[in-house]
Amino acid sequence: MSLIGEDVAILQSRDHTKTGRTGKAVLETANTVVLMSAKGRLTVEKKGTVFLLSPSGRVAAGSDVEGRLEDRLRSRKR
């Protein structure tokens, strides 16, 4: 599953200043997700974070999407 292009809300984060923030996921690295919103760019660590994906309403734990996107997609194919 890729977060890129998804509207994302942060339900829980180890960094409490990021809890409740929202934005569109524009970049995903092995350990972070970058969100863009009207307030600017926000880099969020995946580990310890719970994301709400809109409009689907799916909830994704950061630990479920840790690692490089390419590696996650490749391992799913096998």
N, CA, C and O atoms as a Tripos MOL2 file, in Angstrom:
@<TRIPOS>MOLECULE
protein
  312   311    78     0     0
PROTEIN
NO_CHARGES

@<TRIPOS>ATOM
      1 N           0.8340   -1.1630    0.0000 N.3       1 MET1
      2 CA          0.0000    0.0000    0.0000 C.3       1 MET1
      3 C           0.8890    1.2400    0.0000 C.2       1 MET1
      4 O           1.8490    1.3280    0.7650 O.2       1 MET1
      5 N           0.5670    2.1660   -0.8410 N.am      2 SER2
      6 CA          1.2990    3.4210   -0.9280 C.3       2 SER2
      7 C           0.4650    4.5370   -0.3110 C.2       2 SER2
      8 O          -0.7510    4.5830   -0.4950 O.2       2 SER2
      9 N           1.1030    5.4130    0.4030 N.am      3 LEU3
     10 CA          0.4130    6.5670    0.9760 C.3       3 LEU3
     11 C           0.4500    7.7640    0.0390 C.2       3 LEU3
     12 O          -0.3010    8.7200    0.2350 O.2       3 LEU3
     13 N           1.3040    7.7320   -0.9680 N.am      4 ILE4
     14 CA          1.4710    8.8680   -1.8640 C.3       4 ILE4
     15 C           0.1630    9.1700   -2.5790 C.2       4 ILE4
     16 O          -0.4750    8.2830   -3.1460 O.2       4 ILE4
     17 N          -0.2220   10.4430   -2.5390 N.am      5 GLY5
     18 CA         -1.4510   10.8970   -3.1780 C.3       5 GLY5
     19 C          -2.6730   10.8130   -2.2870 C.2       5 GLY5
     20 O          -3.7350   11.3190   -2.6490 O.2       5 GLY5
     21 N          -2.5460   10.1890   -1.1390 N.am      6 GLU6
     22 CA         -3.6710   10.0310   -0.2130 C.3       6 GLU6
     23 C          -3.8090   11.2740    0.6730 C.2       6 GLU6
     24 O          -2.8150   11.8960    1.0500 O.2       6 GLU6
     25 N          -5.0530   11.6210    0.9960 N.am      7 ASP7
     26 CA         -5.3000   12.6120    2.0310 C.3       7 ASP7
     27 C          -5.1580   11.8930    3.3550 C.2       7 ASP7
     28 O          -5.8060   10.8710    3.5800 O.2       7 ASP7
     29 N          -4.3180   12.4130    4.2350 N.am      8 VAL8
     30 CA         -3.9340   11.7090    5.4510 C.3       8 VAL8
     31 C          -4.1830   12.5880    6.6730 C.2       8 VAL8
     32 O          -3.9130   13.7890    6.6560 O.2       8 VAL8
     33 N          -4.6980   11.9730    7.7270 N.am      9 ALA9
     34 CA         -4.7960   12.6230    9.0330 C.3       9 ALA9
     35 C          -3.9780   11.7850   10.0080 C.2       9 ALA9
     36 O          -3.9950   10.5560    9.9400 O.2       9 ALA9
     37 N          -3.2790   12.4310   10.8960 N.am     10 ILE10
     38 CA         -2.4680   11.7160   11.8790 C.3      10 ILE10
     39 C          -3.3070   11.5240   13.1370 C.2      10 ILE10
     40 O          -3.6280   12.4850   13.8370 O.2      10 ILE10
     41 N          -3.6560   10.2780   13.4100 N.am     11 LEU11
     42 CA         -4.4750    9.9640   14.5730 C.3      11 LEU11
     43 C          -3.6470    9.8870   15.8450 C.2      11 LEU11
     44 O          -4.1070   10.2720   16.9200 O.2      11 LEU11
     45 N          -2.4230    9.3860   15.7170 N.am     12 GLN12
     46 CA         -1.5550    9.2050   16.8820 C.3      12 GLN12
     47 C          -0.1130    9.2940   16.4160 C.2      12 GLN12
     48 O           0.2410    8.7940   15.3480 O.2      12 GLN12
     49 N           0.7110    9.9310   17.2250 N.am     13 SER13
     50 CA          2.1180   10.0500   16.8780 C.3      13 SER13
     51 C           2.9450   10.1260   18.1550 C.2      13 SER13
     52 O           2.4840   10.6280   19.1800 O.2      13 SER13
     53 N           4.1630    9.6240   18.0790 N.am     14 ARG14
     54 CA          5.0720    9.7610   19.2260 C.3      14 ARG14
     55 C           5.3900   11.2330   19.4630 C.2      14 ARG14
     56 O           5.6590   11.6360   20.5940 O.2      14 ARG14
     57 N           5.3600   12.0440   18.3950 N.am     15 ASP15
     58 CA          5.5330   13.4890   18.5060 C.3      15 ASP15
     59 C           4.1320   14.0960   18.6030 C.2      15 ASP15
     60 O           3.4490   14.2520   17.5910 O.2      15 ASP15
     61 N           3.7140   14.4320   19.8010 N.am     16 HIS16
     62 CA          2.3460   14.8700   20.0470 C.3      16 HIS16
     63 C           1.9840   16.1630   19.3260 C.2      16 HIS16
     64 O           0.8010   16.4670   19.1750 O.2      16 HIS16
     65 N           2.9740   16.9300   18.8810 N.am     17 THR17
     66 CA          2.6750   18.1590   18.1450 C.3      17 THR17
     67 C           2.1480   17.8520   16.7450 C.2      17 THR17
     68 O           1.5730   18.7260   16.0950 O.2      17 THR17
     69 N           2.3370   16.6250   16.2800 N.am     18 LYS18
     70 CA          1.8850   16.2470   14.9330 C.3      18 LYS18
     71 C           0.5320   15.5430   14.9430 C.2      18 LYS18
     72 O          -0.0990   15.4070   13.8940 O.2      18 LYS18
     73 N           0.0780   15.0940   16.1140 N.am     19 THR19
     74 CA         -1.2250   14.4490   16.2170 C.3      19 THR19
     75 C          -2.3070   15.4380   15.8150 C.2      19 THR19
     76 O          -2.3280   16.5830   16.2680 O.2      19 THR19
     77 N          -3.2190   14.9650   14.9400 N.am     20 GLY20
     78 CA         -4.3130   15.8110   14.4740 C.3      20 GLY20
     79 C          -4.0200   16.5730   13.2030 C.2      20 GLY20
     80 O          -4.9390   17.1350   12.6080 O.2      20 GLY20
     81 N          -2.7830   16.6150   12.7670 N.am     21 ARG21
     82 CA         -2.4300   17.3390   11.5350 C.3      21 ARG21
     83 C          -2.9120   16.5520   10.3250 C.2      21 ARG21
     84 O          -3.0160   15.3260   10.3720 O.2      21 ARG21
     85 N          -3.2010   17.2550    9.2550 N.am     22 THR22
     86 CA         -3.6940   16.6290    8.0320 C.3      22 THR22
     87 C          -2.9360   17.1780    6.8360 C.2      22 THR22
     88 O          -2.3070   18.2330    6.9130 O.2      22 THR22
     89 N          -3.0040   16.4500    5.7320 N.am     23 GLY23
     90 CA         -2.3890   16.8970    4.4910 C.3      23 GLY23
     91 C          -2.3910   15.7940    3.4640 C.2      23 GLY23
     92 O          -2.8570   14.6850    3.7250 O.2      23 GLY23
     93 N          -1.8700   16.1020    2.2980 N.am     24 LYS24
     94 CA         -1.7540   15.1240    1.2200 C.3      24 LYS24
     95 C          -0.3420   14.5620    1.2460 C.2      24 LYS24
     96 O           0.6330   15.3120    1.2630 O.2      24 LYS24
     97 N          -0.2360   13.2350    1.2480 N.am     25 ALA25
     98 CA          1.0770   12.5910    1.2290 C.3      25 ALA25
     99 C           1.7060   12.7830   -0.1480 C.2      25 ALA25
    100 O           1.1550   12.3490   -1.1590 O.2      25 ALA25
    101 N           2.8620   13.4370   -0.1740 N.am     26 VAL26
    102 CA          3.5150   13.7310   -1.4440 C.3      26 VAL26
    103 C           4.8280   12.9720   -1.6370 C.2      26 VAL26
    104 O           5.3360   12.8690   -2.7540 O.2      26 VAL26
    105 N           5.3710   12.4420   -0.5370 N.am     27 LEU27
    106 CA          6.6330   11.7150   -0.6180 C.3      27 LEU27
    107 C           6.6680   10.6860    0.4960 C.2      27 LEU27
    108 O           6.2110   10.9410    1.6100 O.2      27 LEU27
    109 N           7.2110    9.5300    0.1860 N.am     28 GLU28
    110 CA          7.3360    8.4730    1.1810 C.3      28 GLU28
    111 C           8.7350    7.8920    1.0940 C.2      28 GLU28
    112 O           9.1660    7.4470    0.0300 O.2      28 GLU28
    113 N           9.4430    7.8980    2.2150 N.am     29 THR29
    114 CA         10.7500    7.2630    2.2800 C.3      29 THR29
    115 C          10.6110    6.0120    3.1390 C.2      29 THR29
    116 O           9.5040    5.6520    3.5400 O.2      29 THR29
    117 N          11.7160    5.3560    3.4190 N.am     30 ALA30
    118 CA         11.6640    4.1330    4.2170 C.3      30 ALA30
    119 C          11.1140    4.3890    5.6150 C.2      30 ALA30
    120 O          10.4270    3.5350    6.1750 O.2      30 ALA30
    121 N          11.4090    5.5600    6.1850 N.am     31 ASN31
    122 CA         11.0360    5.8160    7.5730 C.3      31 ASN31
    123 C          10.1290    7.0120    7.7810 C.2      31 ASN31
    124 O           9.6800    7.2510    8.9020 O.2      31 ASN31
    125 N           9.8440    7.7770    6.7240 N.am     32 THR32
    126 CA          9.0320    8.9820    6.8870 C.3      32 THR32
    127 C           7.9980    9.1280    5.7810 C.2      32 THR32
    128 O           8.0810    8.5030    4.7240 O.2      32 THR32
    129 N           7.0180    9.9830    6.0720 N.am     33 VAL33
    130 CA          6.0210   10.4040    5.0860 C.3      33 VAL33
    131 C           6.0190   11.9260    5.1130 C.2      33 VAL33
    132 O           6.0310   12.5280    6.1870 O.2      33 VAL33
    133 N           6.0030   12.5550    3.9340 N.am     34 VAL34
    134 CA          5.9600   14.0070    3.8540 C.3      34 VAL34
    135 C           4.5450   14.4040    3.4420 C.2      34 VAL34
    136 O           4.0320   13.9540    2.4180 O.2      34 VAL34
    137 N           3.9230   15.2580    4.2600 N.am     35 LEU35
    138 CA          2.5790   15.7550    3.9900 C.3      35 LEU35
    139 C           2.6560   17.2190    3.5860 C.2      35 LEU35
    140 O           3.4590   17.9780    4.1280 O.2      35 LEU35
    141 N           1.8180   17.6130    2.6300 N.am     36 MET36
    142 CA          1.6920   19.0150    2.2420 C.3      36 MET36
    143 C           0.2880   19.4680    2.6140 C.2      36 MET36
    144 O          -0.6970   18.7850    2.3350 O.2      36 MET36
    145 N           0.2150   20.6460    3.2560 N.am     37 SER37
    146 CA         -1.0720   21.2150    3.6230 C.3      37 SER37
    147 C          -0.9960   22.7180    3.4430 C.2      37 SER37
    148 O           0.0280   23.2490    3.0130 O.2      37 SER37
    149 N          -2.0790   23.4020    3.7730 N.am     38 ALA38
    150 CA         -2.0970   24.8540    3.6780 C.3      38 ALA38
    151 C          -1.0570   25.4760    4.6170 C.2      38 ALA38
    152 O          -0.5860   26.5870    4.3740 O.2      38 ALA38
    153 N          -0.7040   24.7640    5.6830 N.am     39 LYS39
    154 CA          0.2840   25.2500    6.6460 C.3      39 LYS39
    155 C           1.7130   24.9600    6.2130 C.2      39 LYS39
    156 O           2.6560   25.4010    6.8690 O.2      39 LYS39
    157 N           1.8880   24.2280    5.1210 N.am     40 GLY40
    158 CA          3.2260   23.9160    4.6220 C.3      40 GLY40
    159 C           3.5370   22.4380    4.6490 C.2      40 GLY40
    160 O           2.6470   21.5890    4.7070 O.2      40 GLY40
    161 N           4.8240   22.1580    4.6050 N.am     41 ARG41
    162 CA          5.3380   20.7880    4.5280 C.3      41 ARG41
    163 C           5.5590   20.2320    5.9300 C.2      41 ARG41
    164 O           6.0520   20.9320    6.8130 O.2      41 ARG41
    165 N           5.1920   18.9690    6.1260 N.am     42 LEU42
    166 CA          5.3500   18.3180    7.4150 C.3      42 LEU42
    167 C           5.9280   16.9290    7.1890 C.2      42 LEU42
    168 O           5.3510   16.1310    6.4510 O.2      42 LEU42
    169 N           7.0630   16.6330    7.8200 N.am     43 THR43
    170 CA          7.6750   15.3160    7.7360 C.3      43 THR43
    171 C           7.3170   14.5500    8.9950 C.2      43 THR43
    172 O           7.5420   15.0210   10.1100 O.2      43 THR43
    173 N           6.7490   13.3490    8.8010 N.am     44 VAL44
    174 CA          6.2660   12.5370    9.9080 C.3      44 VAL44
    175 C           6.9930   11.2020    9.8970 C.2      44 VAL44
    176 O           7.0730   10.5380    8.8640 O.2      44 VAL44
    177 N           7.5160   10.8140   11.0380 N.am     45 GLU45
    178 CA          8.1530    9.5070   11.1700 C.3      45 GLU45
    179 C           7.0670    8.4320   11.1560 C.2      45 GLU45
    180 O           6.0460    8.5840   11.8260 O.2      45 GLU45
    181 N           7.2680    7.3570   10.4100 N.am     46 LYS46
    182 CA          6.2760    6.2820   10.3320 C.3      46 LYS46
    183 C           6.1660    5.5160   11.6470 C.2      46 LYS46
    184 O           5.0650    5.2050   12.1010 O.2      46 LYS46
    185 N           7.3100    5.2150   12.2540 N.am     47 LYS47
    186 CA          7.3230    4.4110   13.4700 C.3      47 LYS47
    187 C           6.5860    5.1560   14.5850 C.2      47 LYS47
    188 O           6.9040    6.3070   14.8830 O.2      47 LYS47
    189 N           5.6120    4.5000   15.1910 N.am     48 GLY48
    190 CA          4.8630    5.0910   16.2880 C.3      48 GLY48
    191 C           3.7270    5.9950   15.8580 C.2      48 GLY48
    192 O           3.1470    6.6920   16.6900 O.2      48 GLY48
    193 N           3.3950    5.9970   14.5660 N.am     49 THR49
    194 CA          2.3460    6.8650   14.0460 C.3      49 THR49
    195 C           1.2000    6.0320   13.4890 C.2      49 THR49
    196 O           1.4150    4.9670   12.9100 O.2      49 THR49
    197 N          -0.0210    6.5300   13.6710 N.am     50 VAL50
    198 CA         -1.2100    5.8980   13.1070 C.3      50 VAL50
    199 C          -1.8520    6.9110   12.1690 C.2      50 VAL50
    200 O          -2.1360    8.0420   12.5630 O.2      50 VAL50
    201 N          -2.0780    6.4940   10.9130 N.am     51 PHE51
    202 CA         -2.6140    7.3700    9.8780 C.3      51 PHE51
    203 C          -4.0600    6.9990    9.5550 C.2      51 PHE51
    204 O          -4.4140    5.8210    9.5410 O.2      51 PHE51
    205 N          -4.8910    8.0080    9.2960 N.am     52 LEU52
    206 CA         -6.2410    7.8070    8.7820 C.3      52 LEU52
    207 C          -6.2310    8.2730    7.3400 C.2      52 LEU52
    208 O          -5.9070    9.4270    7.0590 O.2      52 LEU52
    209 N          -6.5850    7.3780    6.4180 N.am     53 LEU53
    210 CA         -6.5750    7.7040    4.9950 C.3      53 LEU53
    211 C          -7.9840    8.0960    4.5680 C.2      53 LEU53
    212 O          -8.9470    7.3730    4.8260 O.2      53 LEU53
    213 N          -8.0910    9.2400    3.9180 N.am     54 SER54
    214 CA         -9.3980    9.7300    3.4660 C.3      54 SER54
    215 C          -9.4610    9.6010    1.9600 C.2      54 SER54
    216 O          -8.4000    9.6430    1.3370 O.2      54 SER54
    217 N         -10.5680    9.4540    1.3400 N.am     55 PRO55
    218 CA        -11.9120    9.3010    1.9020 C.3      55 PRO55
    219 C         -12.2610    7.8500    2.2260 C.2      55 PRO55
    220 O         -13.3870    7.5680    2.6350 O.2      55 PRO55
    221 N         -11.3250    6.9360    2.0540 N.am     56 SER56
    222 CA        -11.6300    5.5160    2.2730 C.3      56 SER56
    223 C         -11.9040    5.1980    3.7420 C.2      56 SER56
    224 O         -12.6250    4.2460    4.0430 O.2      56 SER56
    225 N         -11.3400    5.9790    4.6530 N.am     57 GLY57
    226 CA        -11.5300    5.7300    6.0720 C.3      57 GLY57
    227 C         -10.6430    4.6230    6.6170 C.2      57 GLY57
    228 O         -10.8150    4.1990    7.7600 O.2      57 GLY57
    229 N          -9.6940    4.1490    5.8120 N.am     58 ARG58
    230 CA         -8.7830    3.1020    6.2790 C.3      58 ARG58
    231 C          -7.8010    3.6720    7.3020 C.2      58 ARG58
    232 O          -7.3880    4.8280    7.2120 O.2      58 ARG58
    233 N          -7.4450    2.8570    8.2510 N.am     59 VAL59
    234 CA         -6.4480    3.2320    9.2560 C.3      59 VAL59
    235 C          -5.2000    2.3980    8.9890 C.2      59 VAL59
    236 O          -5.2790    1.1810    8.8270 O.2      59 VAL59
    237 N          -4.0490    3.0650    8.9450 N.am     60 ALA60
    238 CA         -2.7820    2.3690    8.6880 C.3      60 ALA60
    239 C          -1.7920    2.7090    9.7900 C.2      60 ALA60
    240 O          -1.5260    3.8790   10.0620 O.2      60 ALA60
    241 N          -1.2560    1.6840   10.4160 N.am     61 ALA61
    242 CA         -0.1980    1.8830   11.3970 C.3      61 ALA61
    243 C           1.1020    2.1180   10.6430 C.2      61 ALA61
    244 O           1.3620    1.4840    9.6210 O.2      61 ALA61
    245 N           1.9060    3.0220   11.1490 N.am     62 GLY62
    246 CA          3.1820    3.3190   10.5070 C.3      62 GLY62
    247 C           4.0570    2.0870   10.3700 C.2      62 GLY62
    248 O           4.8040    1.9550    9.4000 O.2      62 GLY62
    249 N           3.9670    1.1840   11.3380 N.am     63 SER63
    250 CA          4.7660   -0.0400   11.2680 C.3      63 SER63
    251 C           4.3470   -0.9250   10.0930 C.2      63 SER63
    252 O           5.1460   -1.7240    9.6060 O.2      63 SER63
    253 N           3.1040   -0.7870    9.6380 N.am     64 ASP64
    254 CA          2.6310   -1.5650    8.4830 C.3      64 ASP64
    255 C           3.1710   -1.0370    7.1670 C.2      64 ASP64
    256 O           3.2230   -1.7670    6.1770 O.2      64 ASP64
    257 N           3.5740    0.2270    7.1470 N.am     65 VAL65
    258 CA          4.0690    0.8260    5.9060 C.3      65 VAL65
    259 C           5.5300    1.2410    6.0250 C.2      65 VAL65
    260 O           6.0130    2.0580    5.2410 O.2      65 VAL65
    261 N           6.2380    0.6740    7.0120 N.am     66 GLU66
    262 CA          7.6680    0.9570    7.1480 C.3      66 GLU66
    263 C           8.4390    0.2870    6.0230 C.2      66 GLU66
    264 O           7.9980   -0.7190    5.4660 O.2      66 GLU66
    265 N           9.5630    0.8380    5.7030 N.am     67 GLY67
    266 CA         10.3980    0.3060    4.6340 C.3      67 GLY67
    267 C          10.1350    1.0420    3.3380 C.2      67 GLY67
    268 O           9.1850    1.8150    3.2200 O.2      67 GLY67
    269 N          10.9920    0.7860    2.3760 N.am     68 ARG68
    270 CA         10.8520    1.4480    1.0800 C.3      68 ARG68
    271 C           9.6370    0.9120    0.3440 C.2      68 ARG68
    272 O           9.3600   -0.2870    0.3640 O.2      68 ARG68
    273 N           8.9160    1.8150   -0.3050 N.am     69 LEU69
    274 CA          7.7190    1.4520   -1.0570 C.3      69 LEU69
    275 C           8.0400    0.3780   -2.0920 C.2      69 LEU69
    276 O           7.2770   -0.5750   -2.2500 O.2      69 LEU69
    277 N           9.1540    0.5220   -2.7940 N.am     70 GLU70
    278 CA          9.5230   -0.4360   -3.8400 C.3      70 GLU70
    279 C           9.6830   -1.8370   -3.2610 C.2      70 GLU70
    280 O           9.2580   -2.8200   -3.8700 O.2      70 GLU70
    281 N          10.2980   -1.9240   -2.0840 N.am     71 ASP71
    282 CA         10.5080   -3.2310   -1.4560 C.3      71 ASP71
    283 C           9.1950   -3.8390   -0.9880 C.2      71 ASP71
    284 O           8.9980   -5.0480   -1.1080 O.2      71 ASP71
    285 N           8.2890   -3.0150   -0.4560 N.am     72 ARG72
    286 CA          6.9830   -3.5290   -0.0100 C.3      72 ARG72
    287 C           6.1690   -4.0510   -1.1770 C.2      72 ARG72
    288 O           5.5220   -5.0940   -1.0780 O.2      72 ARG72
    289 N           6.2030   -3.3150   -2.2980 N.am     73 LEU73
    290 CA          5.4500   -3.7600   -3.4730 C.3      73 LEU73
    291 C           6.0580   -5.0100   -4.0700 C.2      73 LEU73
    292 O           5.3270   -5.8950   -4.5140 O.2      73 LEU73
    293 N           7.3800   -5.1060   -4.0920 N.am     74 ARG74
    294 CA          8.0640   -6.2750   -4.6510 C.3      74 ARG74
    295 C           7.7520   -7.5270   -3.8210 C.2      74 ARG74
    296 O           7.4930   -8.5890   -4.3870 O.2      74 ARG74
    297 N           7.7750   -7.4140   -2.4940 N.am     75 SER75
    298 CA          7.5180   -8.5730   -1.6440 C.3      75 SER75
    299 C           6.0540   -9.0070   -1.7220 C.2      75 SER75
    300 O           5.7520  -10.1810   -1.5050 O.2      75 SER75
    301 N           5.1600   -8.1020   -2.0220 N.am     76 ARG76
    302 CA          3.7360   -8.4400   -2.1670 C.3      76 ARG76
    303 C           3.4770   -9.2530   -3.4340 C.2      76 ARG76
    304 O           2.5850  -10.1010   -3.4670 O.2      76 ARG76
    305 N           4.2750   -8.9830   -4.4870 N.am     77 LYS77
    306 CA          4.1080   -9.6790   -5.7570 C.3      77 LYS77
    307 C           4.4260  -11.1580   -5.6420 C.2      77 LYS77
    308 O           3.7930  -11.9850   -6.2970 O.2      77 LYS77
    309 N           5.3960  -11.4910   -4.8200 N.am     78 ARG78
    310 CA          5.8860  -12.8760   -4.7410 C.3      78 ARG78
    311 C           4.8930  -13.7940   -4.1740 C.2      78 ARG78
    312 O           5.1590  -14.9890   -4.0440 O.2      78 ARG78
@<TRIPOS>BOND
     1     1     2 1
     2     2     3 1
     3     3     4 2
     4     3     5 am
     5     5     6 1
     6     6     7 1
     7     7     8 2
     8     7     9 am
     9     9    10 1
    10    10    11 1
    11    11    12 2
    12    11    13 am
    13    13    14 1
    14    14    15 1
    15    15    16 2
    16    15    17 am
    17    17    18 1
    18    18    19 1
    19    19    20 2
    20    19    21 am
    21    21    22 1
    22    22    23 1
    23    23    24 2
    24    23    25 am
    25    25    26 1
    26    26    27 1
    27    27    28 2
    28    27    29 am
    29    29    30 1
    30    30    31 1
    31    31    32 2
    32    31    33 am
    33    33    34 1
    34    34    35 1
    35    35    36 2
    36    35    37 am
    37    37    38 1
    38    38    39 1
    39    39    40 2
    40    39    41 am
    41    41    42 1
    42    42    43 1
    43    43    44 2
    44    43    45 am
    45    45    46 1
    46    46    47 1
    47    47    48 2
    48    47    49 am
    49    49    50 1
    50    50    51 1
    51    51    52 2
    52    51    53 am
    53    53    54 1
    54    54    55 1
    55    55    56 2
    56    55    57 am
    57    57    58 1
    58    58    59 1
    59    59    60 2
    60    59    61 am
    61    61    62 1
    62    62    63 1
    63    63    64 2
    64    63    65 am
    65    65    66 1
    66    66    67 1
    67    67    68 2
    68    67    69 am
    69    69    70 1
    70    70    71 1
    71    71    72 2
    72    71    73 am
    73    73    74 1
    74    74    75 1
    75    75    76 2
    76    75    77 am
    77    77    78 1
    78    78    79 1
    79    79    80 2
    80    79    81 am
    81    81    82 1
    82    82    83 1
    83    83    84 2
    84    83    85 am
    85    85    86 1
    86    86    87 1
    87    87    88 2
    88    87    89 am
    89    89    90 1
    90    90    91 1
    91    91    92 2
    92    91    93 am
    93    93    94 1
    94    94    95 1
    95    95    96 2
    96    95    97 am
    97    97    98 1
    98    98    99 1
    99    99   100 2
   100    99   101 am
   101   101   102 1
   102   102   103 1
   103   103   104 2
   104   103   105 am
   105   105   106 1
   106   106   107 1
   107   107   108 2
   108   107   109 am
   109   109   110 1
   110   110   111 1
   111   111   112 2
   112   111   113 am
   113   113   114 1
   114   114   115 1
   115   115   116 2
   116   115   117 am
   117   117   118 1
   118   118   119 1
   119   119   120 2
   120   119   121 am
   121   121   122 1
   122   122   123 1
   123   123   124 2
   124   123   125 am
   125   125   126 1
   126   126   127 1
   127   127   128 2
   128   127   129 am
   129   129   130 1
   130   130   131 1
   131   131   132 2
   132   131   133 am
   133   133   134 1
   134   134   135 1
   135   135   136 2
   136   135   137 am
   137   137   138 1
   138   138   139 1
   139   139   140 2
   140   139   141 am
   141   141   142 1
   142   142   143 1
   143   143   144 2
   144   143   145 am
   145   145   146 1
   146   146   147 1
   147   147   148 2
   148   147   149 am
   149   149   150 1
   150   150   151 1
   151   151   152 2
   152   151   153 am
   153   153   154 1
   154   154   155 1
   155   155   156 2
   156   155   157 am
   157   157   158 1
   158   158   159 1
   159   159   160 2
   160   159   161 am
   161   161   162 1
   162   162   163 1
   163   163   164 2
   164   163   165 am
   165   165   166 1
   166   166   167 1
   167   167   168 2
   168   167   169 am
   169   169   170 1
   170   170   171 1
   171   171   172 2
   172   171   173 am
   173   173   174 1
   174   174   175 1
   175   175   176 2
   176   175   177 am
   177   177   178 1
   178   178   179 1
   179   179   180 2
   180   179   181 am
   181   181   182 1
   182   182   183 1
   183   183   184 2
   184   183   185 am
   185   185   186 1
   186   186   187 1
   187   187   188 2
   188   187   189 am
   189   189   190 1
   190   190   191 1
   191   191   192 2
   192   191   193 am
   193   193   194 1
   194   194   195 1
   195   195   196 2
   196   195   197 am
   197   197   198 1
   198   198   199 1
   199   199   200 2
   200   199   201 am
   201   201   202 1
   202   202   203 1
   203   203   204 2
   204   203   205 am
   205   205   206 1
   206   206   207 1
   207   207   208 2
   208   207   209 am
   209   209   210 1
   210   210   211 1
   211   211   212 2
   212   211   213 am
   213   213   214 1
   214   214   215 1
   215   215   216 2
   216   215   217 am
   217   217   218 1
   218   218   219 1
   219   219   220 2
   220   219   221 am
   221   221   222 1
   222   222   223 1
   223   223   224 2
   224   223   225 am
   225   225   226 1
   226   226   227 1
   227   227   228 2
   228   227   229 am
   229   229   230 1
   230   230   231 1
   231   231   232 2
   232   231   233 am
   233   233   234 1
   234   234   235 1
   235   235   236 2
   236   235   237 am
   237   237   238 1
   238   238   239 1
   239   239   240 2
   240   239   241 am
   241   241   242 1
   242   242   243 1
   243   243   244 2
   244   243   245 am
   245   245   246 1
   246   246   247 1
   247   247   248 2
   248   247   249 am
   249   249   250 1
   250   250   251 1
   251   251   252 2
   252   251   253 am
   253   253   254 1
   254   254   255 1
   255   255   256 2
   256   255   257 am
   257   257   258 1
   258   258   259 1
   259   259   260 2
   260   259   261 am
   261   261   262 1
   262   262   263 1
   263   263   264 2
   264   263   265 am
   265   265   266 1
   266   266   267 1
   267   267   268 2
   268   267   269 am
   269   269   270 1
   270   270   271 1
   271   271   272 2
   272   271   273 am
   273   273   274 1
   274   274   275 1
   275   275   276 2
   276   275   277 am
   277   277   278 1
   278   278   279 1
   279   279   280 2
   280   279   281 am
   281   281   282 1
   282   282   283 1
   283   283   284 2
   284   283   285 am
   285   285   286 1
   286   286   287 1
   287   287   288 2
   288   287   289 am
   289   289   290 1
   290   290   291 1
   291   291   292 2
   292   291   293 am
   293   293   294 1
   294   294   295 1
   295   295   296 2
   296   295   297 am
   297   297   298 1
   298   298   299 1
   299   299   300 2
   300   299   301 am
   301   301   302 1
   302   302   303 1
   303   303   304 2
   304   303   305 am
   305   305   306 1
   306   306   307 1
   307   307   308 2
   308   307   309 am
   309   309   310 1
   310   310   311 1
   311   311   312 2
@<TRIPOS>SUBSTRUCTURE
     1 MET1         2 RESIDUE 1 A MET
     2 SER2         6 RESIDUE 1 A SER
     3 LEU3        10 RESIDUE 1 A LEU
     4 ILE4        14 RESIDUE 1 A ILE
     5 GLY5        18 RESIDUE 1 A GLY
     6 GLU6        22 RESIDUE 1 A GLU
     7 ASP7        26 RESIDUE 1 A ASP
     8 VAL8        30 RESIDUE 1 A VAL
     9 ALA9        34 RESIDUE 1 A ALA
    10 ILE10       38 RESIDUE 1 A ILE
    11 LEU11       42 RESIDUE 1 A LEU
    12 GLN12       46 RESIDUE 1 A GLN
    13 SER13       50 RESIDUE 1 A SER
    14 ARG14       54 RESIDUE 1 A ARG
    15 ASP15       58 RESIDUE 1 A ASP
    16 HIS16       62 RESIDUE 1 A HIS
    17 THR17       66 RESIDUE 1 A THR
    18 LYS18       70 RESIDUE 1 A LYS
    19 THR19       74 RESIDUE 1 A THR
    20 GLY20       78 RESIDUE 1 A GLY
    21 ARG21       82 RESIDUE 1 A ARG
    22 THR22       86 RESIDUE 1 A THR
    23 GLY23       90 RESIDUE 1 A GLY
    24 LYS24       94 RESIDUE 1 A LYS
    25 ALA25       98 RESIDUE 1 A ALA
    26 VAL26      102 RESIDUE 1 A VAL
    27 LEU27      106 RESIDUE 1 A LEU
    28 GLU28      110 RESIDUE 1 A GLU
    29 THR29      114 RESIDUE 1 A THR
    30 ALA30      118 RESIDUE 1 A ALA
    31 ASN31      122 RESIDUE 1 A ASN
    32 THR32      126 RESIDUE 1 A THR
    33 VAL33      130 RESIDUE 1 A VAL
    34 VAL34      134 RESIDUE 1 A VAL
    35 LEU35      138 RESIDUE 1 A LEU
    36 MET36      142 RESIDUE 1 A MET
    37 SER37      146 RESIDUE 1 A SER
    38 ALA38      150 RESIDUE 1 A ALA
    39 LYS39      154 RESIDUE 1 A LYS
    40 GLY40      158 RESIDUE 1 A GLY
    41 ARG41      162 RESIDUE 1 A ARG
    42 LEU42      166 RESIDUE 1 A LEU
    43 THR43      170 RESIDUE 1 A THR
    44 VAL44      174 RESIDUE 1 A VAL
    45 GLU45      178 RESIDUE 1 A GLU
    46 LYS46      182 RESIDUE 1 A LYS
    47 LYS47      186 RESIDUE 1 A LYS
    48 GLY48      190 RESIDUE 1 A GLY
    49 THR49      194 RESIDUE 1 A THR
    50 VAL50      198 RESIDUE 1 A VAL
    51 PHE51      202 RESIDUE 1 A PHE
    52 LEU52      206 RESIDUE 1 A LEU
    53 LEU53      210 RESIDUE 1 A LEU
    54 SER54      214 RESIDUE 1 A SER
    55 PRO55      218 RESIDUE 1 A PRO
    56 SER56      222 RESIDUE 1 A SER
    57 GLY57      226 RESIDUE 1 A GLY
    58 ARG58      230 RESIDUE 1 A ARG
    59 VAL59      234 RESIDUE 1 A VAL
    60 ALA60      238 RESIDUE 1 A ALA
    61 ALA61      242 RESIDUE 1 A ALA
    62 GLY62      246 RESIDUE 1 A GLY
    63 SER63      250 RESIDUE 1 A SER
    64 ASP64      254 RESIDUE 1 A ASP
    65 VAL65      258 RESIDUE 1 A VAL
    66 GLU66      262 RESIDUE 1 A GLU
    67 GLY67      266 RESIDUE 1 A GLY
    68 ARG68      270 RESIDUE 1 A ARG
    69 LEU69      274 RESIDUE 1 A LEU
    70 GLU70      278 RESIDUE 1 A GLU
    71 ASP71      282 RESIDUE 1 A ASP
    72 ARG72      286 RESIDUE 1 A ARG
    73 LEU73      290 RESIDUE 1 A LEU
    74 ARG74      294 RESIDUE 1 A ARG
    75 SER75      298 RESIDUE 1 A SER
    76 ARG76      302 RESIDUE 1 A ARG
    77 LYS77      306 RESIDUE 1 A LYS
    78 ARG78      310 RESIDUE 1 A ARG
